[in-house]
Amino acid sequence: MEVEILLEQLGLSKNEAKTYLTLLRLGSVPAGKLIKELGMHRAAVYNLLDLLIDKGLVHYVIQANRKYFEAQEPERLLELIETKRNKLNEQEKELEKAIPELKAKRELSTEEQEGTIYKGKKGLKSIFEDILKYNNSEMKAMGATGKFKEIFHAYFIHWHNRRAKKKINLKIIYSESMKKKGREKELKLAEIRYLPDTNITPSTIIIYADKVATILWSDVPMVFLMRSENVAESHKNFFNILWEEAKT
């Protein structure tokens, strides 16, 4: 292997290696001679000398008020390896400390996710029954249109009564056009706010536990249920932003 390449592998730049090898060959020389020998700009050479001095590979002596630069003995290169080894050991220790945090991030990004599609009234009903499994929790719904009551009638009231008994708090963002219907009087343990109709999505999104249910109110209702802590958390954050903008 060429010596210059070896020096670069030790951490020297190409010009640093060239300067060090030139000084080894020339011995003790003033900067002017080194600049001429290297064929580089004066400022660049002085910068290289400063870098090599910092690395302990070059020093200078003053003779007759002039600086003469000299390369340190080649054994100093072994000190570079030792320095790199110590730095790698420190980095290895720091990395070992960081491994648990990195693994936790990976687990979050690769968490198990489940997606299920439900169709029809029975499928829709199964989602609301699933919500009731989470006692003392909170449910958030946005894009609510009142279709739930229209489709299920008596089950709507019965379900909300069961929800209240299980202490499942409910926050709903209705479209503004629903305000006149006074639905908030019918619901226990519920807070309701309103957004302009133009700001409401055509589908209803329900967030509970680690799940997000998106309901499409077509002739045959369809629900896409996603189970994912990350997805649920991001939807909760978005809901909270809309909640602050909504009016009572």
N, C-alpha and C positions, 0 to 999 in steps of 0.2 A: 504494500500500500504506500502511495506517495505520502511523504511527510506532511505536505500542505493539507492534504485531505484528512489525515489523521488529526491535525491541529483543529480543523474545522469541526470534526466530530467531537472534539473536546470542548467546543463552545465558542471558538474564535470565528470571527467572520473571515471571509476570503482575504480581504485587505489587511486585517489584523495579522493573519498567518503570514502573509507575504512580507509585512513590515518586520515581524519578529525574525523571520528567517534571513532577511536582508541584514538586519543588525547583527545576527550571529556571524554572518559572513564578513561584514565590514569591521566589526569591533567597535571601539569607542569613536563616535563621529558627531560632528555638529549637525544640527537640523538641516542646514542648507545642503550638505552633501547627501543626506538621506533623501531629501526632497528631489534632488537631481537624479539620484539612483532609481527612485520609485517612479518618477515621471508623473507625480500627482500634484494637485493643487496644494499650496502651502498650508491653508487652513485645514484641509482634509488630513494631511500628514500629522499636524499638531493634534488634531482630534484623535487620530489613531494612537499616537504616543500616549495621550492622556488615558485612553481606554486600557492600553497595555500596562501602564504604570499601576492603574487601579487593580488590575489582575495579578500584579506582582511579577510580571514577565519582563519589564523594562525599568531601568532606573537611569538617573543622570548624575554626572559629577560636574562641578564648575571649575573650569581652568581658565585663568586670565580673563575672568568675567564672562566667559562663554559657557553655555551648556553643551556637554557632550553626552550623547545618549548611548546606552549600552544594553544589550540583551542580557537578562539574567541567565544563570546556568540552566541547561535543559532539565535538570532534576526538578526545577520548579513546576514543570508541567505535571509531575506526579501529584503535586498539591492541588492542581485543578481537578484531577480525578477524585481526590479525597473530598474536596469541597462539593463536587457533584454528588458523590456517594452520600455525604452527610445530608445534603439537601433532599435527595431521593428518600432517604430514611425518614426525614421529617415529614415529607409529603405522604409517605406510606402510612405513617402514624395518623396524620390528619384525615387521610382517606378512610382508614379503618374506623375512626370516630364517626365519619359521615355516612358510612355504609347503611346503618339502620334507617337514617332519614331518607336516603336514596331508595332503599327497598320499600319504605312506606309510600313514597311518591309513585313508585312503579305499581304497587298494589292498588293504589287509587286509580291509576290510569288504566289498569287491566282488570278492574273489578268485574265481577260476574254481572252481566246484564241479561234481562229477560224481556222479551217483547211478545205480547199476545193480542190477537184480534178477536173481538166479540161482536156478534151480530144479533140484531133483534132485541125484543123486550127482555127475554130471559138472560141474554148476555149482558145487557145494560143493568139488569137487576142484580146480577152476580157481582158487579163492581160495587154497587152501593152496600151489598151485604158484606163485602170484603172490608169496606171502610169501617163497619161496626165492630170489626175484630180488634181495633186499636183503641182501647179505653183510655180516657184521660189524655187525649191527643188533640191535634188541631187539623182542621181540613180547610183548604183554601180553594175557592172556585172563582174563575173569571170567564167572562163571556156568557154568563148565565142568562137564559132567555125565558125561563118559566116552562120550558118544554117538559121538564121532569114531572111537574104536576099535571100537565095536560095529558100525558101518556099514562100515568099510573094512578091518578085520582086518589083513592083511599090509601093506597100504599105510601103515597107522598107524605101524608100526615102521620101515618103509623111509623114510618121510617124516621122522621124528624123527632118524634117522641122517644123512640128507642135511642137515637143519637144523643139526645139531651140526658137521658138516664145514664148513659155510658160516659157522660161528661166529655163529649167530643165537641170542642168549640168550633164554630164555623165562621169564616170570613168570606163574604161574597162581594164580588164586583159585578153589579148588574148594568145593563144598558140603561140610559137615562129614561127611555120610554117606559121602562118597567116601574118607575117611581110612582106613577099614578095608581098602580094596582095595589100598593100598600102591602106588599108581601112580607115586609119586615115584622108586621104585627103577628104573623102566623108562626114565626120561627122562634124557638127557644135557644138560648146560648148561641146567639148569632149576631154578628155585626154586618151591616150592609152599607156599601157605598156605591156611588154611581159615576159612570163616565159617559161622555157623549156617545151616541150610537155609532158614530164614525170611528171611534177608538176601540170598539169592541170587536173581537174576532167572531166570525160566523160559527165557529165551533166552541164548545165549552171545554175548558181545561180544569181538571180537578187535581189538586196536589195533596197527598196525604202519605204519612210515613215516608218510605223511600220509593214511592210510586207516583207516576204521573199518568192520568187517564185523559185522553183526548176524545171527546164525544162529537160525532157528526150527526146532526139531527136531520136525517133524510127520512123518507117514508119508512125505510127499515133502518133504525138507528144502528150506528156502528161505533165501536170503541176500540181505540188502540191503547193498551196498557203497557207502560214501560216501567220495569223495576230497576232502578239504578240510583244510588245515593248521590252521585255527581249530577245526574240529570235532574233529580228532584230538588237538590239544593239550588241549582241555577234557576229553576222555575220559581222557587220560593223567593229568591232574590229579585227576580223580575216582577213577581206579584207585589212584593213590598214596595217597589218603586211606583207601580201603578196605584197601589193603595194610598200612598201619600198624595198622589195627584187627584184621586177620586174625591167626590164630595158626598156628604151625608144627606 
